[in-house]
Amino acid sequence: MALRKAFVSGGHVYCQPRREDRDVAMCFGCRRLREVNDRSSPPFIQCDVTDMPQADANDPRFVEWWYAHHRRGPSAHG
């Protein structure tokens, strides 16, 4: 079984099988879900991706999700 972490940010995760932003609550009924870890920082879920190709970190949909959910505060230089 191949497991992959998806970090939770603002109650959302980037679902690699569906290649989209999803509310983490939608993961609870998914057959791929193996673990929910809300005690770590950042919290994450782990999914079984055995029958999936490796996701590309340059996937434009993942990059869009990352910037939407990981906003930085005001710059110390600004």
N, C-alpha and C positions, 0 to 999 in steps of 0.2 A: 504494500500500500504506500503510495506517495502522498505525503501530506504537505500542504503549503499554508503558510500563515497569511492572513489578511488583517491588517491593522484597522482598528476602529477609531474613527475620528468624527466627533460631533454626532454620534449615533449612526454613522454611515460606514460602509466598507466598499471597496472596489471588488466586485464579484468577477473573478477571472474567467470562470466558465461562461458567464453571460456577457462579459466585457462591458459592464455598466456599473454606475453608482447605485447602491441599494441601501435602504434602511436596514440596519442590522437585525431588526425584528423579523424581516423576511427570511433570514437565514435559518431560523429555528425550525422550519418545516422542510428544509432542504435535505435530501438524502445524502449529500456530500459532507455535511457538517459532522465533525468528529469531536471538536473541543471548543468551548467558550472560556476564555481566560480573562476575567475582568479584574483580576488582582494584580496584573502586571501594569507597567507604565511604558508605553501605551498598551491599552487592552487589545486583545486580538482574538480572532477565531482561527481554527484550523480546519481545512477542508481536504477531502480525499480527491486528488486530481490524477489518479492513476491512469485514466484513459484520455488525458488531455495533454497537448503539447505544452512545453514550457512557455510561460507568458514572457513577452518582451518588455523590458523596463522602458523602452522607448515607444510603447504602444500609445498613440496620441490620446486615446480615451482614458488610459491610466494617468497620463501627465495632466490632463484636464481635471480629473478627479483629485489628484494630489494638490494642485493649486487651488481648487475650490475649497478643500477641507484643511489645508495647512497654511493659513494666512499668517504672515508674520506681523508682529506689532510694529509700532512706529520705530523708525530707525533712531539709534542713539546719535547719529550724525545729522539728523534731519530736523 
